[in-house]
Amino acid sequence: MPVRVMQSFRAPRATTNPYITMLDHALAASDEVEHLRFDWVQALRGDYDAFHWHWPEGKLHGSSWWKTAGKVALTTALWLRLRASRRIAVVRTVHNVELPDDGRMRRWLLARIYRDADLLIALNSETELDERPSALIPHGHYRSWYAEQPRAPRVPGRVGAFGGVRRYKNVGVLVDAYAAAASREPGLSLEIGGRPSTPQLARALEERVAELDGVDLRLEFLEDGELVRLATQAELIVLAYRFMHNSGSVLAALSLDRPVLVPRNDVNEALAREVGDAWVRMYDDELTGEALLDALEVARTIPERARPDLARRDWERTATDHAAAYRRAIAARRSRS
């Protein structure tokens, strides 16, 4: 008999995080789960076996102060309902390692939502969890997501970067490393695509590349077709983040059969062991032109039609693993009751 599980997300839209959209599709196709998308009335009054939180901070903000206050009140009521229930299990996927800096009241509520989960789901083996029940369910790949998009011919010497442009993503450092690499190897080019978080960041980046040859900035949200074109034209995708834990951009690049250059940490070292170290190159400390050229040299050794091994990240397997996690959480809640 399938378990009846409500997710914290509604029906996906075109701008929804692809992870959520693909999880939604995978759970809807599963015979082991009766998949319920979020609805306030059903969440607060309906009958279901488990509730699954993703980014609960998204429930705490509205377009005005009074809508925000209403959402905080509703989310508090939902937390109290789940906390008091003897039979509804609570599952939380740990997408981020820290709570957002979101004001005292909201952080207080987020901390209690996290604390009261019966089972935690980690997306990688390096996420630190406490002693309560947990499950490791790797972030699924994006191969099916991008399957209908045409690939572009690879451009020799092209380096790419995509995703929202944020300060912690160190795009300026990537530009400096590219400048150093291009001074040693003429013919390199760089394309950066993504919407900046602030106009100031956009202007600073435009000023930084003004005197450089071969740089193309696309400072806007990339539709899927543009993202696929950018990624598949590149010989190498570079993500020069200061901090990286669960990166959808890394998996998007690998799903499009493009190697990545990323900061060295335990998460990325584990990913390199999983898919092959030619596909995941790492640099120490800050990205340099030398590290960029070294990664390009390795990328050029990968055969044209080779693909990284993403078998552990199949979405049918992801749905099966989620169903098993839900059953464990339900058993844990009801045994305590």
One Martini backbone bead per residue (centre of mass of N, CA, C, O) as a GRO file, in nm:
protein
  337
    1MET     BB    1   0.094   0.037   0.025
    2PRO     BB    2   0.088   0.355  -0.012
    3VAL     BB    3   0.224   0.649   0.084
    4ARG     BB    4   0.108   0.954   0.229
    5VAL     BB    5   0.255   1.254   0.083
    6MET     BB    6   0.350   1.578   0.173
    7GLN     BB    7   0.468   1.851   0.026
    8SER     BB    8   0.613   2.186   0.033
    9PHE     BB    9   0.529   2.185  -0.268
   10ARG     BB   10   0.403   2.285  -0.547
   11ALA     BB   11   0.332   2.316  -0.851
   12PRO     BB   12   0.532   2.339  -1.095
   13ARG     BB   13   0.719   2.575  -1.269
   14ALA     BB   14   0.929   2.716  -1.493
   15THR     BB   15   1.104   2.847  -1.231
   16THR     BB   16   1.157   2.595  -1.096
   17ASN     BB   17   1.346   2.395  -0.945
   18PRO     BB   18   1.450   2.110  -1.098
   19TYR     BB   19   1.456   1.924  -0.857
   20ILE     BB   20   1.156   1.952  -0.788
   21THR     BB   21   1.038   1.866  -1.059
   22MET     BB   22   1.170   1.579  -1.068
   23LEU     BB   23   1.058   1.481  -0.800
   24ASP     BB   24   0.764   1.513  -0.870
   25HIS     BB   25   0.766   1.310  -1.106
   26ALA     BB   26   0.880   1.062  -0.956
   27LEU     BB   27   0.655   1.040  -0.736
   28ALA     BB   28   0.410   1.028  -0.931
   29ALA     BB   29   0.527   0.746  -1.065
   30SER     BB   30   0.497   0.605  -0.803
   31ASP     BB   31   0.371   0.313  -0.627
   32GLU     BB   32   0.474   0.400  -0.316
   33VAL     BB   33   0.335   0.691  -0.366
   34GLU     BB   34   0.120   0.942  -0.246
   35HIS     BB   35   0.121   1.242  -0.415
   36LEU     BB   36   0.138   1.563  -0.244
   37ARG     BB   37   0.076   1.873  -0.287
   38PHE     BB   38   0.067   2.178  -0.174
   39ASP     BB   39  -0.182   2.272   0.085
   40TRP     BB   40  -0.308   2.447   0.335
   41VAL     BB   41  -0.563   2.292   0.410
   42GLN     BB   42  -0.440   2.005   0.397
   43ALA     BB   43  -0.204   2.055   0.589
   44LEU     BB   44  -0.396   2.143   0.843
   45ARG     BB   45  -0.648   1.902   0.787
   46GLY     BB   46  -0.541   1.662   0.658
   47ASP     BB   47  -0.467   1.330   0.529
   48TYR     BB   48  -0.147   1.197   0.629
   49ASP     BB   49   0.172   1.036   0.689
   50ALA     BB   50   0.359   1.271   0.556
   51PHE     BB   51   0.602   1.539   0.582
   52HIS     BB   52   0.793   1.738   0.335
   53TRP     BB   53   1.076   1.932   0.365
   54HIS     BB   54   1.162   2.229   0.165
   55TRP     BB   55   1.267   2.512   0.220
   56PRO     BB   56   1.087   2.663   0.459
   57GLU     BB   57   1.151   2.970   0.409
   58GLY     BB   58   0.944   2.997   0.165
   59LYS     BB   59   0.688   3.023   0.379
   60LEU     BB   60   0.792   3.333   0.511
   61HIS     BB   61   0.709   3.496   0.236
   62GLY     BB   62   0.591   3.803   0.105
   63SER     BB   63   0.488   4.098  -0.079
   64SER     BB   64   0.419   4.181   0.221
   65TRP     BB   65   0.397   4.226   0.551
   66TRP     BB   66   0.114   4.087   0.586
   67LYS     BB   67   0.184   3.831   0.425
   68THR     BB   68   0.419   3.746   0.597
   69ALA     BB   69   0.265   3.721   0.863
   70GLY     BB   70   0.067   3.505   0.759
   71LYS     BB   71   0.281   3.289   0.688
   72VAL     BB   72   0.399   3.259   0.967
   73ALA     BB   73   0.136   3.169   1.102
   74LEU     BB   74   0.082   2.919   0.925
   75THR     BB   75   0.354   2.775   0.977
   76THR     BB   76   0.313   2.753   1.281
   77ALA     BB   77   0.057   2.582   1.265
   78LEU     BB   78   0.189   2.347   1.118
   79TRP     BB   79   0.406   2.282   1.321
   80LEU     BB   80   0.205   2.220   1.555
   81ARG     BB   81   0.059   1.991   1.419
   82LEU     BB   82   0.304   1.804   1.371
   83ARG     BB   83   0.404   1.796   1.666
   84ALA     BB   84   0.124   1.671   1.785
   85SER     BB   85   0.136   1.434   1.616
   86ARG     BB   86   0.127   1.067   1.619
   87ARG     BB   87   0.134   0.997   1.280
   88ILE     BB   88   0.288   1.235   1.151
   89ALA     BB   89   0.554   1.255   0.965
   90VAL     BB   90   0.886   1.413   0.949
   91VAL     BB   91   1.062   1.547   0.668
   92ARG     BB   92   1.408   1.653   0.588
   93THR     BB   93   1.585   1.830   0.358
   94VAL     BB   94   1.939   1.903   0.339
   95HIS     BB   95   2.036   2.158   0.140
   96ASN     BB   96   2.152   2.320   0.386
   97VAL     BB   97   2.387   2.378   0.652
   98GLU     BB   98   2.231   2.652   0.705
   99LEU     BB   99   2.060   2.892   0.824
  100PRO     BB  100   1.908   3.159   0.743
  101ASP     BB  101   1.924   3.511   0.743
  102ASP     BB  102   1.579   3.574   0.883
  103GLY     BB  103   1.539   3.646   1.153
  104ARG     BB  104   1.447   3.563   1.464
  105MET     BB  105   1.168   3.431   1.428
  106ARG     BB  106   1.230   3.259   1.177
  107ARG     BB  107   1.472   3.105   1.295
  108TRP     BB  108   1.320   2.976   1.525
  109LEU     BB  109   1.126   2.813   1.344
  110LEU     BB  110   1.336   2.664   1.169
  111ALA     BB  111   1.475   2.516   1.404
  112ARG     BB  112   1.215   2.352   1.484
  113ILE     BB  113   1.167   2.209   1.222
  114TYR     BB  114   1.434   2.060   1.228
  115ARG     BB  115   1.417   1.926   1.515
  116ASP     BB  116   1.123   1.766   1.444
  117ALA     BB  117   1.240   1.568   1.268
  118ASP     BB  118   1.240   1.220   1.206
  119LEU     BB  119   1.391   1.269   0.919
  120LEU     BB  120   1.691   1.290   0.729
  121ILE     BB  121   1.801   1.426   0.416
  122ALA     BB  122   2.081   1.360   0.220
  123LEU     BB  123   2.274   1.446  -0.080
  124ASN     BB  124   2.541   1.383   0.084
  125SER     BB  125   2.805   1.231   0.273
  126GLU     BB  126   2.903   1.529   0.407
  127THR     BB  127   2.661   1.570   0.570
  128GLU     BB  128   2.590   1.690   0.882
  129LEU     BB  129   2.444   1.490   1.133
  130ASP     BB  130   2.265   1.359   1.360
  131GLU     BB  131   2.123   1.079   1.545
  132ARG     BB  132   1.900   1.060   1.375
  133PRO     BB  133   1.731   0.960   1.133
  134SER     BB  134   1.862   0.869   0.799
  135ALA     BB  135   1.926   0.965   0.445
  136LEU     BB  136   2.090   0.881   0.140
  137ILE     BB  137   2.005   1.100  -0.147
  138PRO     BB  138   2.106   1.173  -0.429
  139HIS     BB  139   2.127   1.396  -0.654
  140GLY     BB  140   1.984   1.418  -0.936
  141HIS     BB  141   1.988   1.421  -1.256
  142TYR     BB  142   1.957   1.609  -1.597
  143ARG     BB  143   1.907   1.442  -1.856
  144SER     BB  144   1.597   1.457  -1.894
  145TRP     BB  145   1.566   1.766  -1.882
  146TYR     BB  146   1.777   1.805  -2.151
  147ALA     BB  147   1.696   1.606  -2.389
  148GLU     BB  148   1.544   1.824  -2.596
  149GLN     BB  149   1.809   1.974  -2.624
  150PRO     BB  150   2.031   2.112  -2.820
  151ARG     BB  151   2.351   2.071  -2.914
  152ALA     BB  152   2.668   2.212  -2.924
  153PRO     BB  153   2.952   2.279  -3.049
  154ARG     BB  154   3.266   2.259  -2.965
  155VAL     BB  155   3.490   2.507  -2.835
  156PRO     BB  156   3.796   2.582  -2.852
  157GLY     BB  157   3.883   2.725  -2.539
  158ARG     BB  158   3.615   2.708  -2.387
  159VAL     BB  159   3.470   2.878  -2.112
  160GLY     BB  160   3.226   2.811  -1.851
  161ALA     BB  161   2.943   2.986  -1.682
  162PHE     BB  162   2.665   2.919  -1.452
  163GLY     BB  163   2.426   3.097  -1.292
  164GLY     BB  164   2.376   3.269  -1.039
  165VAL     BB  165   2.503   3.586  -0.954
  166ARG     BB  166   2.724   3.572  -0.681
  167ARG     BB  167   2.957   3.645  -0.454
  168TYR     BB  168   3.023   3.342  -0.362
  169LYS     BB  169   3.092   3.260  -0.677
  170ASN     BB  170   3.348   3.418  -0.784
  171VAL     BB  171   3.352   3.554  -1.076
  172GLY     BB  172   3.593   3.750  -1.059
  173VAL     BB  173   3.807   3.526  -1.023
  174LEU     BB  174   3.758   3.393  -1.292
  175VAL     BB  175   3.839   3.634  -1.465
  176ASP     BB  176   4.134   3.649  -1.361
  177ALA     BB  177   4.213   3.362  -1.444
  178TYR     BB  178   4.157   3.399  -1.741
  179ALA     BB  179   4.357   3.628  -1.794
  180ALA     BB  180   4.607   3.458  -1.718
  181ALA     BB  181   4.559   3.228  -1.925
  182ALA     BB  182   4.537   3.405  -2.190
  183SER     BB  183   4.837   3.509  -2.173
  184ARG     BB  184   4.941   3.199  -2.239
  185GLU     BB  185   4.663   3.122  -2.421
  186PRO     BB  186   4.570   3.186  -2.703
  187GLY     BB  187   4.210   3.149  -2.776
  188LEU     BB  188   4.057   3.199  -2.546
  189SER     BB  189   3.728   3.168  -2.385
  190LEU     BB  190   3.439   3.341  -2.223
  191GLU     BB  191   3.126   3.232  -2.062
  192ILE     BB  192   2.866   3.415  -1.886
  193GLY     BB  193   2.565   3.294  -1.712
  194GLY     BB  194   2.334   3.509  -1.540
  195ARG     BB  195   2.172   3.642  -1.268
  196PRO     BB  196   2.214   3.900  -1.081
  197SER     BB  197   2.164   4.009  -0.751
  198THR     BB  198   2.289   4.293  -0.848
  199PRO     BB  199   2.366   4.581  -1.012
  200GLN     BB  200   2.651   4.615  -0.891
  201LEU     BB  201   2.761   4.341  -0.980
  202ALA     BB  202   2.725   4.384  -1.281
  203ARG     BB  203   2.907   4.634  -1.312
  204ALA     BB  204   3.166   4.509  -1.198
  205LEU     BB  205   3.189   4.290  -1.418
  206GLU     BB  206   3.194   4.471  -1.667
  207GLU     BB  207   3.453   4.623  -1.583
  208ARG     BB  208   3.641   4.367  -1.564
  209VAL     BB  209   3.598   4.290  -1.893
  210ALA     BB  210   3.651   4.538  -2.083
  211GLU     BB  211   3.978   4.457  -2.149
  212LEU     BB  212   3.883   4.179  -2.257
  213ASP     BB  213   3.920   3.906  -2.450
  214GLY     BB  214   3.664   3.666  -2.511
  215VAL     BB  215   3.413   3.795  -2.353
  216ASP     BB  216   3.082   3.673  -2.246
  217LEU     BB  217   2.797   3.839  -2.125
  218ARG     BB  218   2.491   3.692  -1.961
  219LEU     BB  219   2.292   3.900  -1.759
  220GLU     BB  220   2.068   3.647  -1.723
  221PHE     BB  221   1.825   3.444  -1.748
  222LEU     BB  222   1.845   3.102  -1.835
  223GLU     BB  223   1.734   2.918  -2.049
  224ASP     BB  224   1.770   2.599  -2.132
  225GLY     BB  225   1.884   2.638  -2.419
  226GLU     BB  226   2.113   2.836  -2.331
  227LEU     BB  227   2.253   2.658  -2.128
  228VAL     BB  228   2.323   2.427  -2.320
  229ARG     BB  229   2.487   2.589  -2.516
  230LEU     BB  230   2.700   2.693  -2.322
  231ALA     BB  231   2.799   2.417  -2.211
  232THR     BB  232   2.855   2.261  -2.494
  233GLN     BB  233   3.071   2.471  -2.600
  234ALA     BB  234   3.238   2.387  -2.372
  235GLU     BB  235   3.523   2.233  -2.233
  236LEU     BB  236   3.466   2.400  -1.955
  237ILE     BB  237   3.339   2.415  -1.624
  238VAL     BB  238   3.333   2.695  -1.395
  239LEU     BB  239   3.329   2.691  -1.020
  240ALA     BB  240   3.438   2.960  -0.797
  241TYR     BB  241   3.358   2.898  -0.518
  242ARG     BB  242   3.381   2.943  -0.179
  243PHE     BB  243   3.114   2.760  -0.144
  244MET     BB  244   3.037   2.397  -0.149
  245HIS     BB  245   2.776   2.140  -0.154
  246ASN     BB  246   2.491   2.169  -0.324
  247SER     BB  247   2.526   2.147  -0.679
  248GLY     BB  248   2.342   2.189  -0.964
  249SER     BB  249   2.557   2.286  -1.171
  250VAL     BB  250   2.737   2.041  -1.170
  251LEU     BB  251   2.516   1.836  -1.264
  252ALA     BB  252   2.443   1.979  -1.523
  253ALA     BB  253   2.717   1.950  -1.662
  254LEU     BB  254   2.741   1.639  -1.638
  255SER     BB  255   2.468   1.583  -1.790
  256LEU     BB  256   2.622   1.737  -2.050
  257ASP     BB  257   2.918   1.625  -2.071
  258ARG     BB  258   3.087   1.820  -1.867
  259PRO     BB  259   3.348   1.934  -1.726
  260VAL     BB  260   3.482   2.034  -1.401
  261LEU     BB  261   3.572   2.323  -1.197
  262VAL     BB  262   3.648   2.300  -0.845
  263PRO     BB  263   3.657   2.309  -0.527
  264ARG     BB  264   3.822   2.171  -0.267
  265ASN     BB  265   3.638   1.901  -0.117
  266ASP     BB  266   3.463   1.643   0.008
  267VAL     BB  267   3.233   1.649  -0.197
  268ASN     BB  268   3.410   1.662  -0.462
  269GLU     BB  269   3.578   1.410  -0.407
  270ALA     BB  270   3.338   1.214  -0.410
  271LEU     BB  271   3.246   1.283  -0.698
  272ALA     BB  272   3.508   1.196  -0.841
  273ARG     BB  273   3.487   0.897  -0.755
  274GLU     BB  274   3.213   0.845  -0.895
  275VAL     BB  275   3.274   0.978  -1.210
  276GLY     BB  276   3.562   1.086  -1.233
  277ASP     BB  277   3.851   1.288  -1.235
  278ALA     BB  278   3.818   1.414  -1.523
  279TRP     BB  279   3.532   1.553  -1.449
  280VAL     BB  280   3.665   1.639  -1.158
  281ARG     BB  281   3.819   1.929  -1.094
  282MET     BB  282   4.064   2.076  -0.866
  283TYR     BB  283   4.119   2.345  -0.636
  284ASP     BB  284   4.321   2.541  -0.432
  285ASP     BB  285   4.182   2.781  -0.283
  286GLU     BB  286   4.243   2.986  -0.538
  287LEU     BB  287   4.184   3.061  -0.846
  288THR     BB  288   4.387   2.997  -1.134
  289GLY     BB  289   4.535   2.995  -1.436
  290GLU     BB  290   4.681   2.726  -1.401
  291ALA     BB  291   4.435   2.555  -1.316
  292LEU     BB  292   4.278   2.606  -1.574
  293LEU     BB  293   4.482   2.481  -1.776
  294ASP     BB  294   4.497   2.200  -1.648
  295ALA     BB  295   4.193   2.130  -1.685
  296LEU     BB  296   4.188   2.160  -1.992
  297GLU     BB  297   4.389   1.936  -2.055
  298VAL     BB  298   4.213   1.707  -1.938
  299ALA     BB  299   3.950   1.757  -2.100
  300ARG     BB  300   4.094   1.683  -2.383
  301THR     BB  301   4.104   1.359  -2.307
  302ILE     BB  302   3.810   1.337  -2.355
  303PRO     BB  303   3.601   1.181  -2.525
  304GLU     BB  304   3.349   1.293  -2.718
  305ARG     BB  305   3.126   1.047  -2.613
  306ALA     BB  306   3.158   1.073  -2.327
  307ARG     BB  307   3.042   0.971  -1.989
  308PRO     BB  308   2.940   1.009  -1.692
  309ASP     BB  309   2.873   0.842  -1.389
  310LEU     BB  310   2.503   0.853  -1.297
  311ALA     BB  311   2.354   0.598  -1.168
  312ARG     BB  312   2.294   0.702  -0.867
  313ARG     BB  313   2.092   0.947  -1.016
  314ASP     BB  314   1.835   0.811  -1.060
  315TRP     BB  315   1.493   0.880  -1.031
  316GLU     BB  316   1.375   0.606  -0.963
  317ARG     BB  317   1.563   0.559  -0.725
  318THR     BB  318   1.483   0.811  -0.569
  319ALA     BB  319   1.188   0.730  -0.516
  320THR     BB  320   1.248   0.467  -0.363
  321ASP     BB  321   1.415   0.603  -0.135
  322HIS     BB  322   1.190   0.785  -0.033
  323ALA     BB  323   0.988   0.568   0.047
  324ALA     BB  324   1.171   0.440   0.260
  325ALA     BB  325   1.201   0.694   0.434
  326TYR     BB  326   0.904   0.731   0.504
  327ARG     BB  327   0.865   0.461   0.651
  328ARG     BB  328   1.073   0.517   0.873
  329ALA     BB  329   0.943   0.774   0.986
  330ILE     BB  330   0.671   0.651   1.060
  331ALA     BB  331   0.779   0.438   1.253
  332ALA     BB  332   0.916   0.634   1.448
  333ARG     BB  333   0.669   0.800   1.534
  334ARG     BB  334   0.479   0.557   1.626
  335SER     BB  335   0.670   0.434   1.839
  336ARG     BB  336   0.668   0.683   2.028
  337SER     BB  337   0.346   0.688   2.058
   0.00000   0.00000   0.00000
